[in-house]
Amino acid sequence: MSAITPGPVTLAPGENQCSRQIYTITQSDMDAGQVDNTATATGNDPDDVEVSDTDSETITVVKDASIEIVKSADHLPTMQQGM
């Protein structure tokens, strides 16, 4: 997934901003057995000093594939032509 950059905001002390993104798991993620999700926020404090924080989460992919086939047949008498 590429970087997502929401528009700049100014937050007062105690305020926060939330961002929600949707990611569709790929076959490569399934093959790897996990999805790594990292978010970083960067900004400037009131003294114009850059501050940032990063948080990561690893989600384990559950591989629980299954298939079931149920077959049945009724044995019907064969009809002969001309009967």
Secondary structure, DSSP 8 states (H G I E B T S, - for coil): ------------TT------------HHHHHHTEEEEEEEEEEE-TTS-EEEEEEEEEEE--------------------TT-
